């Protein structure tokens, strides 16, 4: 029963709206926060070096504080922010579909939990498209 509910696109739209509104509320009140997200739905621009991306957990925590918080933009279906990774502070713009956000965390306490983000197949098509586009970009640069 629960799987049917979280696979339902109407339910997923409700979750997306809830997450967007909670994040907007936190931003309006200048509350820094963290999110965990299904890595299958997350994209990085530029892509992270393999040394860094190999260390990312299936649901990594992104802390939106300082510059990452200031660079945050919330759209209808996704959010975007800049962050640095690794010892070199490799900079990348992170784009996360709202339904990929598993947890919203404030002061080390879970404020919101989203079971939709745990679905195994929800981001497979998205990642295949992203990988195809990046391969095309690399191929066109080689020409």
C-alpha positions as CSV (number, residue, x, y, z in Angstrom):
1,X,0.0,0.0,0.0
2,X,2.7,2.5,1.0
3,X,4.7,1.8,-2.2
4,X,1.5,2.5,-4.3
5,X,1.1,5.8,-2.5
6,X,4.6,7.1,-2.9
7,X,4.7,5.9,-6.6
8,X,1.6,8.0,-7.2
9,X,2.4,11.1,-9.3
10,X,-0.3,13.1,-7.5
11,X,1.3,12.3,-4.1
12,X,4.7,13.2,-5.5
13,X,3.4,16.6,-6.6
14,X,2.1,17.2,-3.0
15,X,5.5,16.3,-1.6
16,X,7.2,18.6,-4.1
17,X,5.0,21.5,-3.0
18,X,5.6,20.8,0.7
19,X,9.4,20.6,0.3
20,X,9.4,23.8,-1.7
21,X,7.3,25.7,0.8
22,X,9.4,24.5,3.8
23,X,12.6,25.5,2.1
24,X,11.2,28.9,1.2
25,X,10.1,29.4,4.8
26,X,13.6,28.5,6.1
27,X,15.2,30.9,3.6
28,X,12.7,33.7,4.4
29,X,13.6,33.3,8.1
30,X,17.4,33.1,7.4
31,X,17.6,29.6,8.9
32,X,20.5,27.6,7.6
33,X,19.7,23.9,7.2
34,X,20.9,20.7,5.7
35,X,19.3,18.3,3.3
36,X,20.0,14.7,2.4
37,X,19.2,13.7,-1.1
38,X,19.1,10.7,-3.3
39,X,22.4,11.0,-5.2
40,X,20.7,9.4,-8.3
41,X,18.7,12.6,-8.8
42,X,21.5,15.1,-8.0
43,X,23.5,16.8,-10.8
44,X,26.8,18.8,-10.5
45,X,28.0,21.4,-12.9
46,X,30.9,21.0,-13.5
47,X,30.8,17.3,-12.6
48,X,32.8,16.4,-9.6
49,X,36.2,14.7,-10.1
50,X,35.8,10.9,-9.7
51,X,38.0,11.0,-6.6
52,X,35.3,13.1,-4.9
53,X,32.2,11.6,-6.4
54,X,33.3,8.1,-5.5
55,X,33.2,9.1,-1.8
56,X,29.6,10.4,-1.9
57,X,27.0,8.3,0.0
58,X,23.8,7.2,-1.7
59,X,22.0,9.9,0.4
60,X,24.7,12.6,1.1
61,X,24.1,15.5,3.4
62,X,24.4,19.0,1.9
63,X,24.7,21.7,4.5
64,X,23.2,25.0,3.2
65,X,25.2,27.5,5.2
66,X,27.3,30.6,4.5
67,X,27.9,30.9,0.7
68,X,25.9,27.8,-0.2
69,X,22.9,29.2,1.6
70,X,23.4,32.6,0.0
71,X,23.6,31.1,-3.5
72,X,20.5,29.0,-3.0
73,X,17.7,29.3,-5.6
74,X,14.4,27.5,-5.2
75,X,12.4,26.8,-8.4
76,X,9.1,24.9,-8.9
77,X,10.6,21.4,-9.1
78,X,14.2,21.8,-8.0
79,X,16.7,23.8,-6.1
80,X,20.2,24.9,-7.0
81,X,23.2,26.1,-5.0
82,X,26.9,26.3,-5.1
83,X,29.2,24.4,-2.9
84,X,32.9,23.3,-2.6
85,X,34.0,19.7,-2.3
86,X,37.2,18.0,-1.1
87,X,40.5,19.5,0.2
88,X,40.8,21.6,-2.9
89,X,37.3,23.1,-2.3
90,X,36.3,22.1,-5.9
91,X,33.4,24.4,-6.8
92,X,30.2,23.1,-8.4
93,X,26.6,24.1,-8.8
94,X,24.4,21.4,-7.4
95,X,20.9,20.9,-8.8
96,X,18.5,18.7,-6.9
97,X,14.9,17.8,-7.8
98,X,12.7,18.6,-4.8
99,X,11.3,15.1,-4.8
100,X,14.9,13.8,-4.4
101,X,15.3,15.5,-1.0
102,X,15.0,12.8,1.6
103,X,15.4,14.9,4.7
104,X,15.4,18.5,5.7
105,X,17.5,18.9,8.9
106,X,17.7,21.9,11.2
107,X,20.0,22.0,14.2
108,X,20.8,18.3,13.8
109,X,17.0,17.4,14.0
110,X,14.9,16.1,11.2
111,X,12.3,18.7,10.2
112,X,10.9,16.8,7.2
113,X,11.1,13.3,5.8
114,X,10.2,12.4,2.2
115,X,9.8,8.7,1.4
116,X,9.5,9.4,-2.3
117,X,13.2,10.1,-2.5
118,X,13.9,6.4,-1.5
119,X,12.2,4.9,-4.6
120,X,14.7,2.9,-6.5
121,X,13.6,3.8,-10.1
122,X,12.5,7.4,-9.7
123,X,15.7,9.0,-11.0
124,X,17.0,6.3,-13.4
125,X,15.7,8.0,-16.6
126,X,16.9,11.4,-15.4
127,X,20.4,10.2,-14.8
128,X,20.5,8.4,-18.1
129,X,19.5,11.6,-19.9
130,X,22.1,13.6,-18.0
131,X,24.8,11.0,-18.7
132,X,23.9,11.0,-22.4
133,X,24.1,14.8,-22.6
134,X,27.5,14.9,-20.9
135,X,28.8,12.2,-23.3
136,X,27.5,14.3,-26.2
137,X,29.2,17.4,-24.8
138,X,32.5,15.5,-24.4
139,X,32.2,14.0,-27.9
140,X,31.5,17.5,-29.4
141,X,34.5,19.0,-27.6
142,X,36.8,16.3,-29.0
143,X,35.8,17.2,-32.6
